[in-house]
Amino acid sequence: MNVLQAIRERRAINVFDPERTIPADDIKKIIEVANLAPSSFNLQPWEVVVVDEPERKKVLRKCAFNQPKVEEASAVLIMIANPNGVEENIDDHLKSWVELGYIKPEEVQKMREAPFGMYGEKDSQARKFFAVKNTAFFAMNFMIAARGFGFETHPMDGFKEADVKKEFGIPDDRIIPLLVAVGFMKPGLELLPRAFRRKIDAFTKFNNY
Ligand SMILES: Cc1cc2nc3c(=O)[nH]c(=O)nc-3n(C[C@H](O)[C@H](O)[C@H](O)COP(=O)(O)O)c2cc1C
């Protein structure tokens, strides 16, 4: 399937087939593709908890306003944005840049300062935007890739973040922008037509706001 087809076919599926599972290795294959998402300074400040055990999905459903799809989907991914991704990932990134020939070893120190200047102190709003923005790209990539592999998905922000953090052991300093359910549509159901989209002329301008 080509990428345009995957984007066009992706729908937020409301009713998943509760009988079908997806092997962990297949979920990892989708994550591998999602992980090619671009990120600021290539810092990749995302983390994921894949919830695929029936009992754990029940717990997550309770945190998500009892949305049935959380339990019925084959798995639900807790998408986690890490505002500390700057200090945690910068050295691996710069090391790879040296190894791959992007920069010379003597340029590392200067390059290392840039994201700290741009994304501010830990706990700053800039850090939170940084983490959430990049994790959203990862999540979108996941949904397109999942469709490419033949799966259905559903993004959700209908959940209590504090409850999800508590139940799944996610540190307080992380942000959870969304959950993404993945699985198969329940057989015998027909999707309603694609939900309305605004005309692009209503929000697209060229050269000036
Ligand atoms: C960040 C985000 C959060 C969402 N949260 C929920 C949710 O909690 N529950 C739900 O039923 N749908 C949720 N949706 C799905 C949207 O309602 C759906 O994407 C939209 O109606 C367009 O439908 P389509 O994706 O099939 O084109 C969410 C979508 C996004 C992108």
The ligand as a MOL file (V3000), in Angstrom:
LIG
                    3D

  0  0  0     0  0            999 V3000
M  V30 BEGIN CTAB
M  V30 COUNTS 31 33 0 0 0
M  V30 BEGIN ATOM
M  V30 1 C -5.8480 13.7340 19.5800 0
M  V30 2 C -7.1540 13.0450 19.2850 0
M  V30 3 C -7.9680 12.6440 20.3250 0
M  V30 4 C -9.1740 11.9710 20.0960 0
M  V30 5 N -9.8950 11.5010 21.1500 0
M  V30 6 C -10.9620 10.7120 20.9390 0
M  V30 7 C -11.6230 10.0590 22.0330 0
M  V30 8 O -11.1920 10.1400 23.2000 0
M  V30 9 N -12.7080 9.3040 21.7750 0
M  V30 10 C -13.1880 9.1560 20.5130 0
M  V30 11 O -14.1900 8.4550 20.3400 0
M  V30 12 N -12.5700 9.7360 19.4480 0
M  V30 13 C -11.4640 10.4950 19.6300 0
M  V30 14 N -10.7810 11.0320 18.5470 0
M  V30 15 C -11.1950 10.6590 17.1690 0
M  V30 16 C -11.8160 11.7880 16.3890 0
M  V30 17 O -13.1350 12.0180 16.8280 0
M  V30 18 C -11.7730 11.4330 14.8870 0
M  V30 19 O -10.4210 11.3260 14.4840 0
M  V30 20 C -12.4920 12.4830 14.0570 0
M  V30 21 O -13.8680 12.4690 14.3180 0
M  V30 22 C -12.3050 12.2780 12.5500 0
M  V30 23 O -12.6350 10.9740 12.1590 0
M  V30 24 P -11.6150 10.1330 11.2480 0
M  V30 25 O -10.3360 10.0300 12.0340 0
M  V30 26 O -12.2670 8.7710 11.0570 0
M  V30 27 O -11.4670 10.8560 9.9630 0
M  V30 28 C -9.6000 11.7290 18.7660 0
M  V30 29 C -8.7870 12.1720 17.7010 0
M  V30 30 C -7.5650 12.7970 17.9540 0
M  V30 31 C -6.6780 13.1910 16.7990 0
M  V30 END ATOM
M  V30 BEGIN BOND
M  V30 1 1 1 2
M  V30 2 1 2 3
M  V30 3 2 2 30
M  V30 4 2 3 4
M  V30 5 1 4 5
M  V30 6 1 4 28
M  V30 7 2 5 6
M  V30 8 1 6 7
M  V30 9 1 6 13
M  V30 10 2 7 8
M  V30 11 1 7 9
M  V30 12 1 9 10
M  V30 13 2 10 11
M  V30 14 1 10 12
M  V30 15 2 12 13
M  V30 16 1 13 14
M  V30 17 1 14 15
M  V30 18 1 14 28
M  V30 19 1 15 16
M  V30 20 1 16 17
M  V30 21 1 16 18
M  V30 22 1 18 19
M  V30 23 1 18 20
M  V30 24 1 20 21
M  V30 25 1 20 22
M  V30 26 1 22 23
M  V30 27 1 23 24
M  V30 28 2 24 25
M  V30 29 1 24 26
M  V30 30 1 24 27
M  V30 31 2 28 29
M  V30 32 1 29 30
M  V30 33 1 30 31
M  V30 END BOND
M  V30 END CTAB
M  END
